[in-house]
């Protein structure tokens, strides 16, 4: 590939960092007896013949792929055939049988992938219409997830919940009772869906965005939300939680702040409990590479940490505008850093979109 970004980075070099093909869902709509799901799927080598989607046998559907994706080359400038990554999945209601509480579909790729590849590319559309009510305004949505919209937040939030639950169970956690904390809960995008486990599990959320915390506390009273500090400690007692998860929180913290919060999370997780934390690694570097230059990349590859990049996502919403950053860490560095506080069960690369997941256990 001969394409380069504005700072001279070659597409082939960036593509080597992108760990595996992936799919992403924008949202869905319904009309004339059809549920229409839209999104992107990164075909291996840009070859759409190497992509398929699987649904339950009782569901009638048709996949339209590839379709033009006008905005994709801005981010996936390094990916072959980036102008044709969009898909449309039409699910026909007439003649389909789906007794489950959610409609499930999985993208599969004819290419090497990462562990739990099916899980990372599986998405769910909840069947209960009540899940689509009770969300805040668009500005609060986008502060939690940049690309979230009201027609996509449920699919992505519920799919993340199912992924967190499946991974937790795969690593030995049982959800019969106990306490779960969403560290960086925002408006309750993910933690709200844990309510389907049952009333024996206590749900908590903490966030530094006071506006979102106030909204969630008012509209999701079954979950205990609190406004958290920029630096530890939290108000919870030692060993309070069976599971703490944080999606795209460590991705915005400097090394010093990451270390402080890893120690704090280790304090509030019970012995044998889990912490699932996402970090920005190689695939995230590839996704954000249109803004990166050669010097930045060479430093990242040599040290395992790229220079922190600015983020304006919470500008004016927290007391220190310099606190919230965009930080990148290789899987090797994250493993070494987390091992100071936890037993590192796995670093699963490219597990939540383009972010890596650290699976940590309190020993």
C-alpha positions as CSV (number, residue, x, y, z in Angstrom):
1,X,0.0,0.0,0.0
2,X,1.3,3.4,-0.9
3,X,-1.1,5.6,1.0
4,X,0.3,7.9,3.7
5,X,-1.3,10.0,6.3
6,X,-0.7,13.8,6.4
7,X,2.4,13.3,8.6
8,X,4.1,10.7,6.4
9,X,3.1,7.4,8.1
10,X,2.7,4.6,5.5
11,X,-0.6,2.6,5.5
12,X,1.2,-0.7,5.5
13,X,3.0,0.1,8.8
14,X,-0.2,1.1,10.5
15,X,-2.1,-1.9,9.2
16,X,0.4,-4.1,10.9
17,X,-0.7,-2.7,14.2
18,X,-4.4,-3.4,13.7
19,X,-4.7,-6.8,15.4
20,X,-7.8,-8.2,13.8
21,X,-10.8,-7.5,11.6
22,X,-13.7,-6.1,13.5
23,X,-17.3,-5.0,13.1
24,X,-19.2,-2.1,14.6
25,X,-22.9,-1.3,14.8
26,X,-24.2,2.3,14.3
27,X,-27.8,1.5,15.2
28,X,-31.0,0.1,13.8
29,X,-34.5,1.1,12.6
30,X,-37.7,-0.7,11.9
31,X,-40.3,-0.4,9.2
32,X,-42.4,-2.4,6.8
33,X,-41.8,-5.6,8.8
34,X,-38.0,-5.3,8.7
35,X,-35.4,-4.5,11.3
36,X,-32.6,-2.7,9.5
37,X,-29.2,-2.8,11.3
38,X,-26.4,-0.6,9.9
39,X,-22.6,-0.4,10.7
40,X,-19.1,-1.2,9.4
41,X,-17.2,-4.4,8.9
42,X,-13.5,-4.4,8.2
43,X,-13.0,-7.1,5.6
44,X,-9.6,-8.9,5.6
45,X,-7.5,-7.3,2.8
46,X,-10.6,-5.4,1.9
47,X,-12.2,-8.5,0.4
48,X,-15.9,-8.6,1.2
49,X,-16.0,-12.3,0.3
50,X,-14.1,-13.1,3.5
51,X,-16.9,-11.7,5.7
52,X,-20.1,-13.4,6.8
53,X,-22.8,-12.9,9.5
54,X,-24.5,-15.6,11.5
55,X,-27.9,-15.4,13.2
56,X,-30.1,-18.0,14.9
57,X,-31.4,-20.5,12.5
58,X,-35.0,-19.4,13.0
59,X,-34.3,-15.8,11.9
60,X,-34.8,-14.7,8.3
61,X,-32.3,-12.1,7.2
62,X,-30.3,-10.6,4.3
63,X,-26.9,-9.0,4.5
64,X,-26.1,-6.2,2.1
65,X,-22.3,-5.9,2.0
66,X,-20.2,-4.1,1.0
67,X,-21.8,-0.7,0.7
68,X,-20.3,2.7,0.3
69,X,-18.9,4.1,3.6
70,X,-18.1,7.8,2.9
71,X,-16.8,8.6,6.4
72,X,-14.8,5.5,7.0
73,X,-11.6,6.5,5.1
74,X,-11.1,9.4,7.5
75,X,-10.4,6.9,10.3
76,X,-9.5,3.7,8.4
77,X,-7.4,5.4,5.8
78,X,-4.9,2.5,6.1
79,X,-7.4,-0.2,5.5
80,X,-7.8,-1.7,2.0
81,X,-11.0,-0.7,0.3
82,X,-12.0,1.6,3.2
83,X,-14.5,3.4,1.0
84,X,-16.7,0.2,1.0
85,X,-16.9,-1.0,4.6
86,X,-20.6,-0.3,5.3
87,X,-23.2,-3.0,5.8
88,X,-26.9,-3.2,6.1
89,X,-28.5,-6.2,7.8
90,X,-32.2,-6.7,7.1
91,X,-34.0,-8.9,9.5
92,X,-37.4,-10.0,8.4
93,X,-40.0,-10.2,11.1
94,X,-42.5,-12.3,9.1
95,X,-41.5,-15.9,9.3
96,X,-38.8,-15.3,11.9
97,X,-38.9,-17.0,15.3
98,X,-36.8,-15.6,18.2
99,X,-37.9,-16.6,21.6
100,X,-34.8,-15.2,23.3
101,X,-34.7,-11.8,25.1
102,X,-32.4,-10.4,22.5
103,X,-31.8,-10.8,18.8
104,X,-28.1,-11.9,18.3
105,X,-25.9,-11.6,15.3
106,X,-22.2,-12.4,14.9
107,X,-19.7,-11.2,12.3
108,X,-17.1,-13.8,11.3
109,X,-14.0,-13.2,9.2
110,X,-11.9,-15.5,7.0
111,X,-8.7,-14.4,8.8
112,X,-6.7,-14.9,11.9
113,X,-8.4,-13.3,14.9
114,X,-7.9,-12.8,18.6
115,X,-9.1,-15.0,21.5
116,X,-12.9,-14.7,22.1
117,X,-13.2,-13.4,18.5
118,X,-16.9,-14.4,18.2
119,X,-17.6,-12.7,21.5
120,X,-16.0,-9.4,20.4
121,X,-18.0,-9.4,17.1
122,X,-21.3,-10.4,18.5
123,X,-24.1,-7.8,18.9
124,X,-27.5,-7.9,20.5
125,X,-30.8,-6.1,19.8
126,X,-32.9,-6.3,23.0
127,X,-36.5,-7.3,22.4
128,X,-37.9,-5.5,25.4
129,X,-38.9,-2.0,24.2
130,X,-38.5,-0.6,27.7
131,X,-34.8,-0.7,27.3
132,X,-35.0,2.0,24.6
133,X,-36.5,4.6,26.9
134,X,-35.0,6.8,29.6
135,X,-31.7,8.2,28.1
136,X,-30.3,11.7,28.4
137,X,-29.6,14.3,25.7
138,X,-27.2,13.8,22.8
139,X,-24.4,15.9,24.4
140,X,-24.4,13.6,27.5
141,X,-24.4,10.5,25.3
142,X,-21.4,11.6,23.2
143,X,-19.4,12.5,26.3
144,X,-19.5,8.8,27.3
145,X,-19.1,7.3,23.8
146,X,-18.2,9.7,21.0
147,X,-20.3,8.1,18.4
148,X,-23.3,7.2,20.5
149,X,-26.7,8.2,19.3
150,X,-30.2,7.5,20.7
151,X,-30.7,4.8,18.0
152,X,-27.4,3.1,18.7
153,X,-26.7,3.5,22.5
154,X,-28.9,0.5,23.5
155,X,-27.4,-2.0,21.0
156,X,-23.8,-1.0,21.9
157,X,-24.5,-0.7,25.7
158,X,-26.4,-4.0,25.9
159,X,-23.8,-5.8,23.7
160,X,-21.0,-4.5,26.0
161,X,-23.0,-5.8,29.0
162,X,-23.3,-9.2,27.5
163,X,-19.6,-9.3,26.6
164,X,-18.6,-8.3,30.2
165,X,-20.9,-10.8,31.7
166,X,-19.7,-13.6,29.4
167,X,-16.0,-12.8,30.0
168,X,-16.6,-12.6,33.8
169,X,-18.2,-16.1,33.8
170,X,-15.5,-17.5,31.5
171,X,-12.9,-16.4,34.1
172,X,-14.9,-18.0,37.0
173,X,-17.2,-15.3,38.4
174,X,-20.7,-16.4,39.3
175,X,-23.5,-13.8,39.2
176,X,-25.8,-15.2,41.9
177,X,-25.4,-12.3,44.3
178,X,-22.8,-9.7,45.2
179,X,-21.8,-6.2,44.1
180,X,-20.8,-4.8,40.7
181,X,-19.3,-1.4,40.1
182,X,-19.2,0.4,36.7
183,X,-16.1,2.6,37.1
184,X,-16.8,5.5,34.7
185,X,-20.5,4.8,34.4
186,X,-21.5,8.0,32.7
187,X,-25.3,8.0,32.3
188,X,-25.5,4.3,33.0
189,X,-25.0,3.1,29.4
190,X,-23.8,-0.4,30.5
191,X,-24.6,-0.9,34.2
192,X,-28.4,-0.4,33.6
193,X,-28.5,-3.7,31.7
194,X,-27.1,-5.8,34.6
195,X,-30.5,-5.4,36.2
196,X,-31.6,-8.5,34.2
197,X,-29.4,-10.7,36.4
198,X,-31.8,-10.3,39.3
199,X,-32.4,-8.4,42.5
200,X,-29.7,-10.3,44.5
201,X,-26.9,-8.4,42.7
202,X,-26.3,-4.8,43.9
203,X,-25.3,-2.3,41.1
204,X,-23.1,0.8,41.5
205,X,-21.8,3.4,39.2
206,X,-19.2,6.2,39.8
207,X,-18.1,8.9,37.4
208,X,-16.2,12.2,37.4
209,X,-18.8,13.8,35.1
210,X,-21.2,15.3,37.6
211,X,-23.9,16.2,35.1
212,X,-24.2,12.6,33.9
213,X,-24.1,11.3,37.5
214,X,-26.9,13.6,38.5
215,X,-29.0,12.5,35.5
216,X,-28.4,8.8,36.2
217,X,-29.1,9.1,39.9
218,X,-32.5,10.7,39.1
219,X,-33.6,8.4,36.3
220,X,-32.0,5.1,37.3
221,X,-32.7,5.0,41.0
222,X,-32.3,1.2,41.2
223,X,-28.6,1.7,40.7
224,X,-26.4,3.5,43.3
225,X,-24.5,6.3,41.5
226,X,-22.0,8.6,43.0
227,X,-19.8,11.5,41.8
228,X,-16.2,10.3,42.1
229,X,-13.0,12.2,42.6
230,X,-10.2,12.7,40.0
231,X,-7.8,10.8,42.3
232,X,-8.5,8.1,44.9
233,X,-9.8,7.2,47.3
234,X,-13.4,6.2,46.7
235,X,-15.8,6.0,49.6
236,X,-16.2,2.2,49.3
237,X,-14.8,-0.2,51.9
238,X,-12.0,-2.7,51.3
239,X,-13.2,-5.7,49.3
240,X,-16.6,-4.3,48.5
241,X,-17.0,-5.6,45.0
242,X,-17.1,-8.9,43.1
243,X,-16.6,-7.2,39.8
244,X,-15.3,-3.7,38.8
245,X,-15.4,-2.9,35.1
246,X,-14.2,0.3,33.4
247,X,-14.7,0.8,29.7
248,X,-12.6,3.6,28.1
249,X,-11.5,5.1,31.5
250,X,-7.8,4.0,31.7
251,X,-7.6,5.1,28.1
252,X,-7.8,8.7,29.3
253,X,-5.4,8.7,32.3
254,X,-1.7,9.4,32.5
255,X,0.7,6.7,33.9
256,X,0.7,8.2,37.4
257,X,-3.1,8.4,37.5
258,X,-3.4,4.9,36.1
259,X,-1.2,3.5,38.8
260,X,-3.2,5.3,41.6
261,X,-6.5,3.9,40.3
262,X,-5.2,0.4,39.8
263,X,-4.2,0.4,43.5
264,X,-7.6,1.8,44.5
265,X,-9.5,-0.7,42.4
266,X,-7.4,-3.5,43.9
267,X,-8.4,-2.2,47.3
268,X,-12.2,-2.3,46.7
269,X,-12.3,-5.7,44.8
270,X,-12.7,-8.7,47.1
271,X,-10.2,-11.5,47.1
272,X,-11.0,-13.7,44.1
273,X,-13.0,-10.9,42.4
274,X,-12.4,-9.5,39.0
275,X,-11.5,-6.2,37.4
276,X,-12.1,-5.8,33.7
277,X,-10.4,-2.6,32.4
278,X,-9.9,-1.4,28.8
279,X,-6.7,0.3,27.6
280,X,-5.8,1.8,24.3
281,X,-3.1,-0.3,22.6
282,X,-1.9,-1.1,19.1
283,X,-5.3,-1.3,17.4
284,X,-6.3,2.0,19.0
285,X,-3.1,3.6,17.7
286,X,-4.0,2.4,14.2
287,X,-7.6,3.8,14.6
288,X,-6.2,7.2,15.6
289,X,-3.2,7.2,13.3
290,X,-4.5,10.0,11.0
291,X,-3.3,12.4,13.7
292,X,0.0,10.7,14.5
293,X,3.5,11.4,13.1
294,X,6.6,9.2,12.7
295,X,8.2,10.5,15.9
296,X,5.2,9.7,18.0
297,X,5.0,6.2,16.5
298,X,8.7,5.4,17.0
299,X,8.5,6.5,20.6
300,X,5.4,4.3,21.2
301,X,7.0,1.3,19.7
302,X,10.3,1.8,21.5
303,X,8.9,2.5,25.0
304,X,5.4,0.9,24.9
305,X,3.8,4.2,25.7
306,X,3.0,7.0,23.3
307,X,3.1,10.7,24.4
308,X,-0.2,11.7,25.9
309,X,-2.5,13.4,23.5
310,X,-5.0,16.1,24.5
311,X,-8.7,15.4,24.9
312,X,-11.5,18.0,25.0
313,X,-14.3,15.5,25.8
314,X,-14.8,16.7,29.4
315,X,-13.6,20.3,28.9
316,X,-15.5,22.5,31.4
317,X,-17.2,19.4,33.0
318,X,-14.5,18.6,35.5
319,X,-12.4,20.8,37.8
320,X,-9.1,20.1,36.0
321,X,-9.2,20.4,32.2
322,X,-5.7,18.9,31.9
323,X,-6.6,15.7,33.7
324,X,-8.5,14.0,30.9
325,X,-6.1,12.8,28.1
326,X,-5.8,10.2,25.3
327,X,-3.2,7.7,26.3
328,X,-1.8,4.7,24.5
329,X,-0.1,1.6,26.0
330,X,1.1,-1.6,24.5
331,X,-0.2,-4.9,25.8
332,X,3.2,-5.7,27.2
333,X,3.4,-2.5,29.2
334,X,-0.2,-2.9,30.5
335,X,0.5,-6.5,31.7
336,X,3.6,-5.3,33.6
337,X,1.8,-2.3,35.1
338,X,-1.3,-4.3,36.2
339,X,0.8,-7.1,37.7
340,X,1.9,-4.7,40.4
341,X,-1.6,-4.8,41.8
342,X,-3.4,-7.9,40.4
343,X,-3.0,-11.4,39.1
344,X,-3.2,-10.7,35.3
345,X,-5.3,-13.5,33.8
346,X,-5.2,-12.1,30.3
347,X,-4.7,-9.1,28.1
348,X,-7.3,-9.5,25.3
349,X,-6.3,-7.3,22.4
350,X,-8.9,-5.6,20.3
351,X,-11.7,-6.9,22.5
352,X,-14.0,-3.8,22.9
353,X,-14.0,-2.3,19.5
354,X,-10.4,-1.2,19.0
355,X,-9.6,-1.2,22.8
356,X,-7.7,-3.9,24.6
357,X,-9.1,-5.5,27.8
358,X,-7.1,-6.4,30.9
359,X,-8.6,-9.3,32.8
360,X,-7.4,-8.9,36.4
361,X,-8.1,-11.0,39.6
362,X,-7.5,-9.9,43.1
363,X,-5.3,-12.6,44.7
